[in-house]
Structure formats: structure tokens, C-alpha cells
């Protein structure tokens, strides 16, 4: 299933390696790390390299510093957390490229890991700049890509870098791709896929791909409102994409052609009178939506049907919330969905990262799912059938 070389497949013993990880971790208001899931997911690769007596340099990004230094997004605290988790010294360098980074890496021993400063403090990273990539690879003999969350981007540390170093996959990248593609290639039926979000055009390819393998595709968020309008339902003052109605109609036709149910609320919904976290939740039948109502969640009757379908399924793919989860009065259906999936032990459940991962983390339910991805955009594009530049750039197996 995975068609690229990994760190098992090359003579990496005693080599200097540059490892691209995805340590774009969520932060608290005071800058402390809110969740170290992505750091912990990288440990298997790092421990393997340590065992092989490699000199390890780590590079990553954090946040959106807009191509210039921003202390809020420094990786220094991430380096401190990694040192606690992995048990050997992690030396933080306050630049990604330059004299200090070069000299520190030149003096490195196998008993320490070096972590470079945020790659996106330099605009050349996102610009896929060749000179920046050349600077990154100094002193390294192999490049290890283990940042699944960034491989859908052609940046200097995912694409250009492989022109100057042989690039192979780490264990996390291999696991993510093999698990997601393996489940999609030969899922155990019945299959239910759940897709939430605002814009149909952003997820049309993944919805179409899910239709090929699913008995039911459940759509939530603003996308559901758009499809409801296409089906002839009134949505009141709800957000929807009027310009995407033709595409919504096309999706409904595509579902029929694939003998797949494209499921949106058809019994009841939860509405508010304003798009605000203080809005009061009211559950009403679909035909009772008035002109000033704003649909922001699935209703209880609708969720009973969703949970019944899930109880009869064997495979579930999930990417995106059903309602406006940032408003506590309208995260009920997404919470209920999490509980329904977790309660069915027979399910293979694949969660596609992003907001969905953060939500089930808050519920303390991550370990109730078969696979929770570290990458939102990357998992979505993989599920849509796209080739990801950060993977394609690696050595073929």
C-alpha cells in the first residue's frame, strides 16, 4: 500500500539525518502546549533513529507567523516537551538556517537531538525556495519525512529539500498513508462516511470518492444546508452557498448513480435566532424552519437515524463536525456522533484530523477510535484520491 522507501529500507546507521515532523501543536493563551499528541506520534521514528546511532536534527513549523519571527510561535517550548518525552537532551537552536544552526549541527553527538527554530519564520519555507532547502540540508546525509500534516504542501521542507538529499518516510507517515488508503481500498461493508464543513467545492472530490465505497455519506455543516436547499427544503436565514446549488444537484445525481444515500437532515434540525454563542438552541421539524431561523446543528430525531445507521455499519470515515461546534449549544450532534461511533466496538473508525480530532480530544475519546490522523488537510486530500507532493518527492520503494 505504501510505495515509498522508509527508514527501514536505507543504510541509516550512524548517519546524520534531518527529520521533518509536524509539531504544529495547539497552544494555550499563555503559550503552553495544550496537547502533545503530534509530538508523541513522532517518537517511534525518533527512537528508531536513536537506536541506529543517528545524529538527529528536527525541523517543523508552528502556527502562522507569516514568514517572519514571532516569539509566540517559537518551537523552544516544544523542544522542552520533546526532551521530557524522549529522555535525551534536545538542544534548541533559535534559527532554522545560519551560522548558529550550522555550527551546532557540526558539533552534534549521537546523545543529543537538535531542534531548529520554526521553519515558517522564513518566508522561503512556504515559497519552496531551493536556496533555503540547501541551507537546511547542510551536515545531513538523509532526509526523513514524518510530518504527515504537511505533505499536501509543496514547501522547501517537503519538496525542494528532496532535490539535495535522499528522502525516505518515517513510521508515522507510513502508518497514516497505509491505514487511510488501506481502509478506503478494501473497507468492510456497510460503510458510512461523514463529511462536515462550509464549502462544497473544498470537499467535493472527497465526497465523490466516499460515494464509491459507502452505502451512506452523511453531510454536516453549511454544506448540509446547501444540499438541503438543492433538495427543496427551506433553510430560513441559514448560511448556504447559493452559487453551489448546481454542484449540489450534481452530487445528488452522482449519489444516485453510485447507489449511495447522500444524507442530510430531513426530519429535524437545531436552530437559533442569531449566529452567536449566546443563541438559544431550539429543535424543530424540518418543515417548520422559519425565515429568521438559522440552522446550526442536527436535531435529535435526525441523530437517532444517524446512530442507528452507525450501529449497523462496519466501517466509518469521519472528517468534519455536524454543527457549529464552537458554540456550546450547537455541538450536541457532533458529541452524540462521537459517542455513537465509540460505543460500537465492531467498527473500524478512521478520523481525518483537523477540527474533528480536536473535538474528540476535548471529549477524552481519542482512544475509542481505530485511527485518529495527525493531519486534517493531508488526510482529506488523501481520501479524495490526490497525490501529495511531500510523499511523491520521496524515494520509491
N, C-alpha and C positions, 0 to 999 in steps of 0.2 A: 504493500500500500504506500509506503514511504519510499520515494525514488531517489533520494539524495544520500550521500555519504554522511556518516555520523562520526563522533569522536572514537567510536569503536573501530572504525574502518581505516584509520590512518596511523602511522608510527608517531604517536604524540608524546611518548615517554621523554621526559627531560627537556621538552620544548618550551619556548616562550609563547604563550597564547594570549590573544586578545579576545575576550568574551563579550558579546553584545547581549545584554539582558534587558528586560523591561521592568525597571524599578520605578515606574510611574505610579507610585502608591498614593492612596488618598491621605490627605493631611488634615489635622485638626486646625482650628483657628490660630492656635499658638505655634503652629508649625510642626508639632509632634506627629508621628506616624499613627494614623488611625487604624490601619490594617496592613500587616506584613505578609499577606498571602502570596503575593508575587515574589517576594524575596525568598520565602520558604520553598516555593516551587522550583527555584533555581538551584537549590542545594545539592540535589543528586548529581547534576552535571559538575558543579564545583568540587564536590568531594571526590568524584572520579578523577578529575584533573589533578587534585592534590595527591591522590594515591599514586598517580603516574609521574609524580615529581615534576610537575609543570610549574613554570613561573607564570602566574595568572594576573592579567590586568583586566579589569572590568570597566565597561563603558555603558552608559544609559542616558536617558533623558528623564526629566521630571517636570510635569506641568507645561505651561505655555509661556515661556519667558520672552517670546517674540524676538529671538535672535540676539539677545544681549544679556549680560549678567544681571541676576535678580536674586538677592540673598534668600528670599522666600523659597526659591526652588533649588537651593543648593543640595547636593547629594551627601553632605557631610553627616547629617543625622542618619541617613540610610546606611552609610559605611559603618557607623557605630552599631546600628541594629544588626547588620550582617555579621560583624565581629562576634557579637553575643551568640548568634545562632550557629555560626560555623566553628567557633572555638579556636581560631588562629588570628593573628594580628592582621587587621585591614588598614592599610596606610592610605589616607585620603590625600589627593593632590588637588589643589584649588584651581586647576586648569585642565582642559582636555588635551590640548596640544601646546607646545612651547618648551622652553629650556628646563623648567622645573619638572615637567612631566617626563621629559626625555632623560634627565639625569636620575630621577627617582627610579625609573624603569631600568636604567642601565645598571644600577646598584642592587637591584632586587634579588632576593634569595627565594628558595622554594618554601621557606617557612612563613611567608607573608603574601598577602594579596594586596594589589594596588587597585584603588578605585579612583577613576578620573572624575573631574567635575562635569556637571550637566552638559551634554553634547549640544543642547539647543541654546546655550549661552553664546554660541557662534552661529550666525545665520547660514554659514556654509554647510552645516549639517543637513538642514531641510532642503538646501539647494543642490544636494547630491554632488558637492564640489570635489573634484578629483584631487586638488592640492590638499584640502583638508583631510581626505581619506589617506593620502600618502603620509601625512604627519601622524595620523593615528596608528599606522601600521609599523612605525619605527620600533625596532628591537623585537618585533613579533615574528614568529615563524608559521603560525596557523591562526586563522580567524574562526571562532566558534559562534555561530548564530543560535542563540537560545531565547531571544526576545520575541515570542510569538505575537505579542500585541502590536508589533511594529512592522512585521514582514509584508504587510499590504502596502507599505510606503517605499518608494524608491528614494531613499536618503543616502547620505555618504556612508553611514554605519550599517546600511542594509544592502546597498547595491554597489556603489563606486568602490568600496573597500575590497570587494572580491576581485577587482582587477589587479590588485597588488599583493594579495595573499591568497593561498588556497583556503576556501571556505567550506566548513562542514557544520552539520547540525549538532546541537546539544540534545540531551534526553528530553527536555521539556518540549522543545519544538517538534521532535519526532513523535512524542506522545500525543500532543494536540492534533497534529495532522492525521496521524494514524487512527486515532479514536473517532474524530469527527467524520472523516471520509469513510472509514470502515463502517460506521453506523449508517451512513447515508447510502452506501453501496449495497449493503445486504441487511436491511433492518428486519427485525421480526415484526410481523403484522398482527393486529392492526397498528397503524402509525398515526399519531396525532402531532401536528406541528403548530406551534403558537408563535405568532409574529405581532409585535406591537410597535408603535412608532407614529410619527407625524406625517411623513411624506411617502406616498405610494411609490413615487419614482425612485426613492432611495432603496426600496426593498422589493421592487417588482421582480427582479431576477431570482431572489431567494424564494419568494412566494411561488413562482413558477416551478422552480426546482423542487420545492417541497410537494407541489401538486403531483409530481411524477411518482412520488414514493408514498404519499399519505392518503389515507381514507378521508381525513378531515384536516383542513387548515383553518385554525381559529385566528381571527384578526382583531386586534385591540387598538386603543388609542385613536388619534384623529383619523388614521387610515380606515378604521371601522366606520366612522361617521361618513366618510366619503363613499364607502361601499354601500352603506345604508341608504344614502341618497340615490345611488345608482339603482338600488332595488325598489325604490319608490317610497321609502319611509320618510317621515318628517323628522328633522333633527333640530328644529327650533333655532335658537341663537348659537348653536354649537359650532366649533371650528370644523371646517372641512375644506377640501381642495376642489373648488368648482371647476378649475381648468383640467383636473384629472378625472372627471366623470367618464370621458370616453375610454380612458385607460382602465378605470374600474369596471366598466362594462366589458372590456376585453378580458379582464381577469375572470369575471363571472362566466364568460363563454369558454375560456380556457379550462376552468374548473369542470364544467360540464363535459368537455371533450376528454378530460382525464378521469372521469367518473369519481371526482373528488368533491366533497362538500366544502364550500367556502363559507365558513361560519362567522356571522356577526350577530349581535343581539337582535332577536326577533320576538321576544316576549316582554322583557322589561329592562329598564336602564336606571342608573342613578344620576340625578340631575341636581344642579344648583342654579341660583338666580344670578350669580356672578362668578367670573373666573378668578377666584381668590381663595386662599386657605381658610378664610373665615366663613365661606359659603356653607350653608346647612345642607346636608345630604337628604334628598327625597327620592324614594324609589317609586317609579310609576310604570304602568304598562306602556309599551312602545307606541300604541295608537293615541296615548294621552299626552304626548310631548307637545307643549305649547310654544308659541313664538318666542317667549322670553326665557325658555328653559335651555340650559347648557348641559349637554351630556358629558359626564366626566368619569363614568365607571359602568361596569356591567351590574345588572340587578341580581337579586337572589334566585329568581326563577331561572334566569339565563345560566347562572353559575351551577345550579343543580344539574342542568343538562350537560354543561361542560364537565363537571366532576363525574357524572355517570359515564360519559364517553371515555374519560381517562381511566376509570376503573376497569373498562373492557379492553383497553389498549395494551400493547406490549412494548412500544417504543414511543417516547415523547422527545421532540426537539422544541426548545424554547428560547426565543430571543425577543425581548421587549415586554414592557408591562401592559396590562389590560386597560388601566385607568391612569388618572393623574396622581401618581404615587407620591409626589412631593407634597400633596395636600392630604393630611391625615384622615379627613372624612371621605376620601375617594381612593384609598389604597386597599379597601376591603377585598375586592375581587382578586387582585394580584396576590394578596395574603392567602386567600382561600385557595387559589390555584396552587400556590407553593405547598400548602398543606395537603391538597388532594394528590399531588404528584408524590410527595414524600410518604404518604400513607400507603401507597401501593408498592409493596416490596418487589413485585414481579417485574416492575418497569425498568427498562433501560432509559435513563433520562439524561439528555445532553443539554446543558445550559450554555448559551452562546456569549457569555461575558457581558461587559458593559453595565448598564443600569440594573439589569436583571441580577447579575452577580452581587452587586452592592446591596440590593434589596434583600435577597435571601441571606446574605451575611448578617444584616441587621436583625433578621428573624432568628439567627443562630441555627440555620438549617442547611448549611453548605454540605455537610457530610451525609445528608439524606439523598443526594443526587449522585448518579453514576459518574458524571464528568462535569465539572464546572470550569469553563475555559477562562484563561487569563487575558484573552483578547476579544474585545467586542467587535470592532471593525474587521479585524482579521478573520474571526470565526464566521462573521456574516458573509464576507466575500468568498471564503472557502465553501460555505454552504451554498452560495449562489453559483458555484462552479468556476469561479475565476482562478487564473494562475496568479500567484502572489510573487511580486518581484524579489522580495528578500529570500524566498525559497528557491526560485528559479535560478538565482545567481550562484547557488552553492554547487559543489562538485556532484556530478551524477554518480549514482551507485553502480 
